[in-house]
Amino acid sequence: MPLRGPVPVKLYKKEDSEKICVGPMTIYIFEDGSNTDNRIGCMTLELPPATSGPPMHWHRFHDECFFVTKGTVRFKTPDGDVDAGEGQLMVVPPRAIHTFANPSETEPAEFFMTSTPGYYMDSNA
């Protein structure tokens, strides 16, 4: 991969990011990999109370990190459930089967997520 030379840094604002609604869940895509040669993708996900994420899935090549910024996010794996609270980080390596949900009946949850490489849309990538 050739070096690109000096490139500018980029500041993203939530209101300027790409917004995708998947059922009751809202995803704000800050970096889709297009500015990082697909080395990393970054997004925020908002989960209303009692909301489940995608079906159990895995990624062939992706590392994912989920940093909880509001509420509690329940990460489900074949080995059991793990509740992560505000300020906690869940790391999901390639081929780890997982999903997430907001277990609270009353409080919303939110997390910042990174995906490396930045191909974030293919669930089996």
C-alpha positions as CSV (number, residue, x, y, z in Angstrom):
1,M,0.0,0.0,0.0
2,P,1.6,3.3,-1.1
3,L,1.9,6.1,1.5
4,R,-0.6,8.9,0.9
5,G,1.7,11.7,2.1
6,P,0.4,14.4,4.5
7,V,-3.3,14.2,5.0
8,P,-5.6,16.4,7.2
9,V,-7.0,15.2,10.5
10,K,-10.8,15.0,10.6
11,L,-13.3,16.1,13.3
12,Y,-16.7,14.4,13.3
13,K,-19.8,15.7,15.0
14,K,-22.7,13.4,15.8
15,E,-25.2,15.6,14.0
16,D,-23.0,15.4,10.8
17,S,-22.5,11.7,10.8
18,E,-24.4,9.1,8.7
19,K,-27.5,8.1,10.7
20,I,-29.0,4.7,10.2
21,C,-32.1,3.4,12.0
22,V,-32.4,-0.4,12.3
23,G,-35.7,-1.1,14.0
24,P,-35.7,0.9,17.3
25,M,-31.8,1.1,17.3
26,T,-30.0,4.2,15.9
27,I,-26.5,4.0,14.5
28,Y,-24.3,7.0,13.9
29,I,-21.4,6.2,11.6
30,F,-18.6,8.6,12.3
31,E,-15.9,6.8,10.2
32,D,-16.7,4.1,7.7
33,G,-13.1,3.4,6.9
34,S,-13.0,5.7,3.8
35,N,-10.6,8.0,5.6
36,T,-8.4,5.3,7.2
37,D,-7.8,3.0,4.2
38,N,-10.3,0.7,6.0
39,R,-8.1,0.2,9.0
40,I,-10.8,1.2,11.4
41,G,-14.5,2.1,11.5
42,C,-16.1,4.0,14.3
43,M,-19.8,4.5,15.3
44,T,-22.1,5.1,18.1
45,L,-25.2,3.0,18.7
46,E,-28.2,4.1,20.7
47,L,-30.4,1.3,22.2
48,P,-33.8,2.3,23.6
49,P,-35.0,0.4,26.7
50,A,-35.6,-3.4,26.3
51,T,-34.0,-3.4,22.8
52,S,-32.2,-6.3,21.2
53,G,-29.4,-5.9,18.7
54,P,-28.7,-8.2,15.7
55,P,-29.1,-12.0,15.8
56,M,-26.1,-13.9,17.2
57,H,-23.3,-13.5,14.7
58,W,-19.5,-13.5,14.2
59,H,-17.0,-11.7,12.0
60,R,-14.3,-13.6,10.1
61,F,-11.7,-10.8,10.2
62,H,-13.1,-8.1,12.5
63,D,-12.0,-7.1,15.9
64,E,-14.7,-5.1,17.6
65,C,-14.6,-2.9,20.7
66,F,-17.7,-1.6,22.5
67,F,-17.2,1.2,25.0
68,V,-20.4,1.8,27.0
69,T,-21.2,5.5,27.4
70,K,-24.7,5.3,28.9
71,G,-26.7,2.7,30.7
72,T,-26.0,-1.0,30.6
73,V,-25.4,-3.2,27.5
74,R,-25.8,-6.9,27.8
75,F,-23.4,-8.9,25.6
76,K,-24.6,-12.4,24.8
77,T,-22.2,-15.2,23.8
78,P,-22.4,-19.0,23.7
79,D,-20.6,-18.9,27.1
80,G,-23.2,-16.7,28.8
81,D,-24.2,-13.1,29.2
82,V,-22.0,-10.2,30.4
83,D,-23.4,-6.9,31.5
84,A,-21.2,-3.9,30.7
85,G,-21.9,-0.6,32.4
86,E,-20.9,3.0,31.7
87,G,-17.2,3.3,31.3
88,Q,-16.6,-0.4,30.6
89,L,-15.2,-1.9,27.4
90,M,-16.1,-5.2,25.8
91,V,-13.6,-6.6,23.3
92,V,-14.8,-9.1,20.7
93,P,-12.1,-10.8,18.6
94,P,-12.6,-12.3,15.2
95,R,-14.8,-15.5,15.1
96,A,-16.3,-14.8,18.5
97,I,-20.1,-15.4,18.4
98,H,-21.9,-12.5,20.0
99,T,-24.8,-10.0,20.1
100,F,-25.9,-7.3,22.4
101,A,-29.1,-5.8,24.0
102,N,-30.3,-3.2,26.4
103,P,-31.6,-5.2,29.4
104,S,-33.2,-2.2,31.1
105,E,-36.9,-1.8,30.9
106,T,-36.7,2.0,31.6
107,E,-33.2,3.4,30.7
108,P,-31.7,3.9,27.3
109,A,-28.2,2.6,26.6
110,E,-25.5,3.8,24.3
111,F,-22.0,2.6,23.2
112,F,-19.2,3.7,21.0
113,M,-17.9,1.0,18.8
114,T,-14.7,0.4,16.7
115,S,-14.3,-2.2,14.1
116,T,-11.0,-3.2,12.6
117,P,-10.7,-3.4,9.7
118,G,-13.3,-0.7,8.8
119,Y,-15.6,-2.9,6.8
120,Y,-18.6,-2.7,9.2
121,M,-21.6,-3.8,7.2
122,D,-20.9,-7.4,6.3
123,S,-21.8,-9.5,9.4
124,N,-19.6,-12.4,8.2
125,A,-16.7,-10.4,6.9
